[in-house]
């Protein structure tokens, strides 16, 4: 984790296709970047979201909170593609079997 602020390798890029936004995230998702992830995943017209976390290298409690907020924002329509590291953090936190997780 970058102790000086935002990870320079972090990005959260959202693309809207119809009513679904797909957000591709790279780098560290932490207190400094979680808000940017949420903003990228919640553009006005989207009614569903896919969050691709397969290139995430660090994931903390602020990032977990962001996923919970997104699950509330997109009830039944959120899909999260975790990296191995993210899956491990979610397993430890008790969220590893959420219906919005797509493993594999």
N, C-alpha and C positions, 0 to 999 in steps of 0.2 A: 504494500500500500504506500502511496506517495504521501509522506507526512507534510509536504509543503502545500498541498492543495489538490486540484484536479489532475488525474492521471492524463498525461499528454497523449496517451494511446487510446483514451476513452472516446467512443462515439456511439450515438444512438440515432440511427437514421430510419425514419418511417416513410413507408410508401403506401398510399391509399389506393385500393382497387375495389371499386364498388363501395360496399359498406364495411369492408375489412381493412384494417391497417396492419401492415407487417413491419415490425421494427427489428432491425439487425443491430445487435449490441456487441461492441468489442471493448477490451480493457477491463478496468476495475469499476465495479458498481459499489459505491459506498455513500457515505453521508454527503460528500461533495458532488456526486453525479446522479444520485437516485432521482432527484427532482427533474433533471433533464430527461431521464428515461421515462418518467411518468408523462411529461409534456409531449415527448415524441410519440407515445403510445395512445394519446387521447386527443387526436385532432377532432374538430367539431363534428364532421359528418359520420365518423366511424361508429358502427354498432357492434363490431367484433374486432378482436385483435389476436395476432400471432406475435409472440416475443421470442426472438431467436437469441438465446444466450450461449450458444455453442462456442463462441470465441471469447467468453468472459474469463478473466484470469483471477479475479478476486470478487467476493460476494459477501457482504456483511449484513447486519441486522437492519440497516436502513434500506438495503436492497430487498430483503425479505418483506419488510413493511410495504414497499412499493408494489411487490407482486400481490400481496393481500389486497391492497387498495385497487389494483387493476382487476382482480377477481370480483371485487364488489362493483366496480364500474361496468364490467362486462359479464354479468351473471350468465353462466352457461355458454358463453361464446369466447372465452379466453383460452388460448392455447400457448403453452410455454415449452420451448425446446431447450432443455438445460445442457450445459457442458457437464462433464463428469464431476468437476469441482463444485459447480452449482448444485447438482443433484445431491452430492455428499452433504453440503450445508443444509439443504432442505430436509434431507433425511434426519440429520442431527437435530434440527429444529422441530421435528414432528410433522412437517408438511410434505414429506416425500411421497405420499400416496394421494395427493390432491387430484381431482378429476381433470384439472386443466394442464397437468404435466404430461408431456409426450416423450417417453423415453425410448431410445433406440434409433 
